Amino acid sequence: MIGVFDSGLGGLTVVRALMESLPDYDIIYFGDTARTPYGTKSSETVIRYALQNTDFLINNGANIIVIACNTASSVATPEVTGKYDIPFFEVITPAVDHSLETTKTNNIGVIGTRATINSGVYERKIKKKRPDAKVYSKPCPLLVPLVEEGWMKKPETKMIIKKYLHPLKVSQVDTLILGCTHYPLLKEAIQSKIGKKVNIIDSALTVAGRVKTYIEANPDIDNLLTKHGKTEFYVSDITQQFKETASTILKRKIHLKQVKI
Amino acid sequence: MIGVFDSGLGGLTVVRALMESLPDYDIIYFGDTARTPYGTKSSETVIRYALQNTDFLINNGANIIVIACNTASSVATPEVTGKYDIPFFEVITPAVDHSLETTKTNNIGVIGTRATINSGVYERKIKKKRPDAKVYSKPCPLLVPLVEEGWMKKPETKMIIKKYLHPLKVSQVDTLILGCTHYPLLKEAIQSKIGKKVNIIDSALTVAGRVKTYIEANPDIDNLLTKHGKTEFYVSDITQQFKETASTILKRKIHLKQVKI
């Protein structure tokens, strides 16, 4: 199966994109809702959690893993990929490549959690591939709680987005990477505040495209993956609010199963 | 020692109050920053965490325990107090008693996290002691992340507080319980939006008063407590932001020690 994990429910945007691009492939999801969010926590703690999540997915049938959390992708990718001998996908590299394809001015903006932005991973990866690019990064720590409250269209949310994006607008970025899987749910407000002409890169969509291309090019891996169009959703904690958020993101009711990890 | 635990750093408001009312008493604090926040999580998960936190404090010398987290106080008090034979203090009852002393109209407002408000614990305790009281409760889940970002004085925070408090203002409460240890840090904005005449009950101050009264009345317990004016601060995760928030709340630099629990 294709295994996907996230700090919570934002990674369901990646599952949604995978279900659209690979509708027959079985997917197993783990959302660490008992310890969410990761974006405010230290690298050491996020690495420990990422290893536990990966163990859970592999023990339950995952043959490839998508790290659908920007924070975990930013700080835990070397540790996780170093420990297991299966294909891994993280959400950073596909978004970086896509941003370099679309930018015309080489002025690229990145928004994410504090942990993601502090890691500097987007800037490093962009500069490695295009040394003359200018990268403007901004941590937006309140956007995850706003999405999880369902405040996507509230005026307060728009004001906060405007405040966060102001320095990127002043820097005249022509491309903006949404460096957090929750942010696609705020895409409309973000597009309106950053300006219509700015290309917005949604890391959920780009990683799903990358997984599809990889599977098509690697029939030996493809043969390992079951294809009954099944999806299984595991979380480390369940509340009514988590159920509602999951349904909002996937645009349909889903059954969440609780596991202790 | 006096042991104090919280889901994160908000409980330091209780430590601050204890240091003022009992300056000689040694205090050991545990903040579960690796799994913070509790207020969005299920009762089952919060109970599990509360038992682990209590074990840590007792194993490290605590002879009495203050549950400085409204969410844990709301959902985990029976489980925690049932397991150990030492005195426990939670933050709900002292605030309820204080609100009943100050209200003149018996119209009492309560704000807190989603878990605290959904537990209905404030309403139950108030109604048990004064059946004709009217209790108006409102979950305010964005206030904890706003405090943790240090956005205490930002206009967006004031707008969000105004929106949350609107139904309580309409209900003409004359007393408002701050049912979350983070909220005292927003007291000024809350007072301004709810109105100057409303009495605000700060659960950090009231529980510290309760602990002092108990110790004075129980010399056998008092004899067990060491009095070197020492404070030890343990957390399950450390970041720069956590250090800054801790210093903001305690109004001085403190040394946080990381432990895995």
Interface residues (C-beta under 8 A of the other chain):
Chain A: T33 A34 R35 T36 T40 K41 S42 E44 T45 R114 A115 P141 L142 P145 L146 E148 E149 W151 P155 E156 M159 I160 K163 S236 D237 I238 T239 Q241
Chain B: T33 A34 R35 T36 T40 K41 S42 E44 T45 R114 A115 P141 L142 P145 L146 E148 E149 W151 P155 E156 M159 I160 K163 S236 D237 I238 T239 Q241
